[in-house]
Amino acid sequence: MSTATTATAAGNYLSTPTLDAESSNLLQTISSHGGYAYVSMSTLAASGDFRAAEAAREMAWEQLHSGPWHSVLPAWRDAYSMACLHVAKFHYRNGEFKESLRVLDLGLIMGGVLLKKDLESAIEIVTAKSREKESEGFEKGPKCKFVEEGDEFDKEEVLRVLPEKSLSSKIVVKKSGLSLEGFLREHFLSGSPVIISDCMAHWPARTKWNDMDYLKRVAGDRTVPVEVGKNYLCQEWKQELITFSEFLEKIQSNDSSSAVPTYLAQHQLFDQINELRKDICIPDYCCAGGGELRSLNAWFGPAGTVTPLHHDPHHNILAQVVGKKYVRLYTCSVSEELYPYNETMLCNSSQVDLDNIDDGQFPKVHDLEFLDCILEEGEMLYIPPKWWHYVRSLTISFSVSFWWSTSESSDAS
């Protein structure tokens, strides 16, 4: 049964069964935390007051930004979802489908888990209605590709933008169609990186995601969080919420010389947009160790976007769907020589900027051994837990990372 049946649209009405059942309990919880004004506005919103619905959403939004994200009470995240549903219903009733979708996405991204099913079901209905409206008079034109097949790739030119000593030492080993048994025996158990080629040809994403028109059609009206600035370690870095269409336009107008790139990084896009999730497959390699998939993230941006040197706690398969990336890897045994930050929030990130190494401050870095590679379209890179990695997009690039943990590391974490 389609999830759309969970929130059927009777005429211009979006039904929200979970909200209807849980509203009273949630408002009681909000009252117990001093949210009397919110409760008052939300009650008016439920009886048809649009201004009250917007006021309730603003109040919940302020609570979400009243301190560090981890300290926000779950009830306020659910309250934000509730207010978003109320506001979205008004827009839907007025035939304002794009605005309704924008508010529902904000509820999904910023809200809690209590009303997630209502939000997802409403999104499915509003998306269908919006496409119905837009399909009138739509004419399909030629594909607008991000990366053309056979594009020239000048290694000398690439080396000029890469960190010193790139592609001059040990290259990550590449294996074609590696079996699960071979992966386990030769790489997973020994904790050694490997590039796996010829393993993604069956993914619909391999052709669909290089088509700008397809991405606009499937996700154009959806709201997504993007990073603006060199990277998350820089002072000028910030996050914004924009539509996917706006993001695609920024990518096309951006180039590697831009001082302020826009990057959709480490976002759970496939939880948000199910049609894109259907375009990929979870690699069998992620079953290694008998653990569980922890996170499935999208990385999409123009040439020149950089993820600075850092490490992650889980096993990682980085699948390169569109474009090319440069990746440099350092084993966890040299962690001390890579000068991790002391702050808890950044302790998995290095203070070393590989694009501009300060020899006086970080004298040990130049002599450290590393592996590196250019990850090509259609290839996967296995990065073992705690291995330090730096990543730079060499073209417009769309990648997917699959994080999984073994049963032992699941217990430990």
Disulfide bonds with the S-S distance in Angstrom:
none
